[in-house]
Amino acid sequence: MRLLARASALAALVLSVWIGAPASADTAATTFDDGHRFVVVTFANDPVRPTSRAGSTGRRYMSGTYRVAQGAHNNAQRVADTYSLKQVASWPIKQLGVHCVVYEIPDNRPVAEVLAALTKDPKITLAQPLQQFHTLSSAPTTVYNDPLYGLQTNLVSLDIAAAHERAQGAGIKVALIDTGVDRKHPDLQDRIVTTRSFVTTRAGTTAGAYRHGTAMAGLIAAVANNKVGIVGIAPLAQIEVFEACWQLNPNADDAACNTFTLAQAIAAAIDANVPLINMSIGGPADPLLSALVQAGLKRGVIFVGSTTSEAGSFPTNISGVIGVGNSEGNHGSATLTAPATHVMTLRPGAEYDFESGTSVAAAEVTGMIALLLSANNHLTADSIVSLLKSTPASANQPLAIDVNAALAKVEGEKAGRLARSGR
């Protein structure tokens, strides 16, 4: 599924609760649709104190140690009154030391006009549109006993069977920021360890609403040698699901997310100390999301994202994020590539189907990075890219990678260190 980003925000998202604001206004679900326009504004939130969990509601912050300061609360109300805006959602972001508020523009003023006024306000630290982001994929004799392995031509081209003799992702957790995942799928048994949701409504209540996330989870960590379905690239890795996107139709792969849901999911994944985050999405450059990703990068988190045909797209526009393209298409600004045309993966409800697009490529590379981390959990994003780029590649696919060769290098370096230390 290849989806284009739009600036308008759609569907619903999890609401955080204002400290000191009326409960009746805070707890009602808010729907973001085409008929409304919204802006995201942040205010300095001092004092900043640590809390135990990101993405919690305002009520949880009230009972914890990090909450909305009175000054930030007053500024938020002042902005609503001064600029004739309506507060619809809010959340204190401890990683950035700010309080974030989503305002609705209740009249016909253009978003650009409102933002121009807001950016001149000295008490505002950031003002931007509430933007939308989309997932980037589309439907269209073996060492394993998984019956559909023979259809996984991507694993053959990536030499995954040989790589699995060296590593299978054991001990590594992967954060999947996407739609929800059908954790009851037989090929994901014991692979999904936690699920947190930051959306309030979705296209249906059945597992069919989780098509994209289930497909990505299967590519990364479908169980191997269980006599069921397919083989994941890192079949012993575990996935923590951070649901920030919603299917636009339960019978199609199209899914969307927005600035606010993604911000909560990214912050929660960073707080969970997950070393590797997959975001098979694409959309416009976004200052708030960029700040959160950069905060994660400073803590050593590895981010993998899907490239798009548009220059400067989030998240691969951020220096340090590993951007992945389709090795069979236009590489564009990709750091690495992987096969992403008609790749076999999971569908909700114990089903399987082919998937295409750079979402697929990003998930495949995320799985390969999990293999490398299970061999050496001290590898950084730069060292991983260096390892994978230095592996053999053809003239037609200069960014193609050989994870088995990269694992061999990791083993060789480990053996060399042990020899030098006399062990």
FENTADA-V931875 format. One record per residue. RES is the residue in one small letter. PHI is phi as a letter, one per 40 degrees, with the letter a starting at -180 (none if undefined). PSI is psi in whole degrees, 0 to 359 (none if undefined). OMEGA is omega in whole degrees, -180 to 180 (none if undefined). Layout:
# FENTADA-V931875
res;phi;psi;omega
RES;PHI;PSI;OMEGA
RES;PHI;PSI;OMEGA
This chain:
# FENTADA-V931875
res;phi;psi;omega
m;none;126;177
r;b;117;-174
l;b;144;179
l;c;145;180
a;c;146;174
r;b;150;-177
a;c;335;-179
s;c;144;-179
a;c;136;-179
l;b;161;171
a;g;197;-169
a;b;161;178
l;a;165;-179
v;c;135;-179
l;c;133;170
s;c;163;-172
v;b;134;176
w;c;135;171
i;c;124;178
g;g;355;180
a;c;160;-178
p;c;134;-176
a;c;324;-176
s;c;328;-180
a;c;335;-173
d;c;328;-169
t;c;350;180
a;c;138;179
a;c;140;180
t;b;134;178
t;b;131;178
f;b;117;-176
d;b;179;-175
d;c;338;-177
g;c;0;-178
h;b;156;179
r;b;144;-171
f;b;153;174
v;b;152;178
v;b;128;-178
v;b;140;176
t;b;151;178
f;b;147;174
a;d;136;-175
n;b;86;-179
d;b;147;-4
p;c;151;179
v;c;121;179
r;b;147;-179
p;c;152;175
t;b;166;-172
s;c;346;-173
r;a;130;179
a;c;159;176
g;g;7;179
s;c;163;178
t;c;166;179
g;d;325;180
r;c;322;178
r;c;319;177
y;c;326;-179
m;d;323;-178
s;c;354;179
g;c;209;-176
t;b;351;179
y;b;124;-176
r;a;175;179
v;c;121;178
a;c;154;-178
q;c;323;180
g;c;318;178
a;c;320;178
h;c;315;-179
n;c;320;179
n;c;320;-180
a;c;318;179
q;c;321;178
r;c;317;179
v;c;318;178
a;d;316;-178
d;c;315;-174
t;c;320;-174
y;b;12;177
s;f;55;179
l;b;161;-180
k;b;122;177
q;c;129;180
v;b;341;179
a;a;153;180
s;a;160;-177
w;a;125;174
p;c;124;-177
i;b;103;-174
k;c;328;-178
q;c;331;-177
l;b;354;-180
g;g;36;-178
v;b;162;169
h;b;129;-174
c;b;132;-178
v;b;135;171
v;c;125;178
y;b;143;171
e;c;140;173
i;c;107;-170
p;c;357;-178
d;b;199;-174
n;c;13;178
r;c;137;177
p;c;147;178
v;d;318;-178
a;c;323;179
e;c;316;179
v;c;316;-180
l;c;323;179
a;c;321;178
a;c;318;-177
l;c;321;-177
t;c;344;178
k;c;352;-179
d;c;119;-175
p;c;343;-179
k;c;354;-179
i;c;129;-180
t;c;339;179
l;a;139;173
a;a;127;-176
q;a;166;174
p;c;155;167
l;c;107;-171
q;c;165;-179
q;b;146;-179
f;b;147;-174
h;b;150;171
t;c;159;-171
l;b;69;174
s;a;168;-179
s;a;153;-180
a;c;133;150
p;b;none;none
t;none;132;-158
t;a;160;177
v;c;356;-179
y;b;153;176
n;c;10;178
d;c;120;-168
p;c;337;-179
l;c;6;-180
y;d;325;-179
g;c;341;178
l;c;356;-179
q;c;70;-179
t;c;336;178
n;c;323;-180
l;c;327;177
v;c;313;-178
s;c;333;179
l;c;358;179
d;f;44;-176
i;c;327;180
a;d;317;178
a;c;320;179
a;c;325;-178
h;c;344;174
e;c;342;-180
r;b;322;-176
a;a;151;178
q;b;16;177
g;g;11;-178
a;d;136;176
g;g;0;-177
i;b;133;175
k;b;141;180
v;b;129;174
a;c;125;178
l;b;108;177
i;c;108;-166
d;a;204;168
t;c;180;171
g;c;174;-178
v;b;141;175
d;c;89;-175
r;c;350;177
k;c;357;179
h;d;132;-176
p;c;336;179
d;c;5;176
l;b;17;-179
q;d;123;180
d;g;11;179
r;c;329;-178
i;c;112;-174
v;c;326;177
t;a;156;174
t;b;127;174
r;b;135;-177
s;b;139;178
f;b;20;174
v;b;152;-176
t;b;337;177
t;b;158;179
r;a;168;-179
a;c;78;-180
g;h;159;-178
t;b;359;180
t;c;172;179
a;c;340;179
g;c;342;177
a;c;358;-176
y;b;31;-173
r;d;308;-173
h;c;312;180
g;c;321;178
t;c;319;179
a;c;316;-179
m;c;319;179
a;c;320;179
g;c;318;178
l;c;321;-177
i;c;313;-165
a;a;26;175
a;d;140;-175
v;c;136;179
a;c;149;174
n;f;40;175
n;b;12;-180
k;g;26;-180
v;b;128;165
g;f;239;-168
i;b;184;179
v;b;129;174
g;c;158;180
i;c;325;176
a;b;76;-168
p;c;348;177
l;b;0;176
a;c;159;177
q;b;146;-174
i;b;132;170
e;b;121;-175
v;c;128;175
f;b;98;-173
e;c;108;180
a;b;352;-176
c;b;159;179
w;b;141;176
q;c;136;176
l;c;338;176
n;a;130;-175
p;c;345;-179
n;b;18;179
a;a;165;-176
d;c;345;-176
d;d;129;178
a;a;155;-177
a;b;157;175
c;a;174;179
n;a;178;-175
t;d;314;-172
f;c;314;-180
t;c;320;179
l;c;321;179
a;d;315;180
q;c;319;-179
a;c;316;-180
i;c;313;180
a;c;319;180
a;c;320;179
a;c;321;177
i;c;315;180
d;c;330;-179
a;c;358;179
n;f;36;175
v;c;127;-172
p;c;343;-171
l;b;123;-177
i;b;125;177
n;b;128;175
m;b;89;179
s;c;63;-177
i;b;171;175
g;a;148;180
g;a;190;-176
p;c;158;173
a;d;139;-173
d;b;113;-175
p;d;317;-178
l;c;312;-180
l;c;323;178
s;c;318;179
a;c;320;179
l;c;317;178
v;c;317;179
q;c;325;175
a;c;320;177
g;c;319;179
l;c;322;179
k;c;335;178
r;c;5;176
g;g;9;178
v;c;140;178
i;c;123;180
f;b;134;176
v;b;131;-179
g;b;166;180
s;c;136;175
t;c;158;175
t;b;174;178
s;c;349;-178
e;c;127;179
a;c;144;175
g;g;22;-178
s;c;141;174
f;c;142;3
p;c;358;-172
t;c;358;175
n;c;351;-177
i;c;126;178
s;c;129;-179
g;h;338;175
v;c;133;-180
i;c;107;180
g;c;132;-174
v;b;133;177
g;b;175;178
n;c;122;-178
s;c;345;-179
e;b;9;-178
g;b;203;178
n;c;121;-175
h;c;332;179
g;f;232;-177
s;c;18;-175
a;c;141;171
t;c;320;179
l;b;166;176
t;b;161;177
a;a;158;179
p;c;131;-175
a;a;34;177
t;b;119;-180
h;f;61;180
v;b;130;-179
m;c;133;177
t;a;192;-174
l;c;154;167
r;b;150;177
p;d;157;178
g;g;35;177
a;g;28;-180
e;b;171;-178
y;a;152;178
d;a;173;178
f;c;148;-179
e;b;147;179
s;b;159;175
g;h;168;-177
t;c;343;169
s;d;316;180
v;c;312;-179
a;d;317;-180
a;c;318;179
a;c;320;179
e;c;314;180
v;c;324;175
t;d;317;177
g;c;318;180
m;c;323;177
i;c;323;176
a;c;321;177
l;c;315;-179
l;c;319;179
l;c;328;178
s;c;339;175
a;c;329;178
n;a;101;-175
n;c;7;176
h;c;1;180
l;c;142;176
t;b;171;178
a;d;316;-179
d;c;317;-178
s;c;326;178
i;c;314;178
v;c;318;179
s;c;317;178
l;c;313;-176
l;c;325;180
k;c;336;-177
s;c;359;179
t;c;160;-175
p;d;138;177
a;a;150;-179
s;c;164;179
a;c;329;-179
n;c;338;-179
q;b;73;-174
p;c;340;-179
l;b;2;-180
a;c;156;-174
i;b;156;178
d;b;97;-174
v;c;332;178
n;c;318;177
a;c;322;178
a;c;319;177
l;c;322;178
a;c;321;178
k;c;319;179
v;c;317;178
e;c;319;179
g;c;319;179
e;c;321;178
k;c;316;179
a;c;321;179
g;c;319;178
r;c;318;179
l;c;321;180
a;c;319;-179
r;c;330;180
s;c;356;177
g;g;14;-180
r;c;none;none
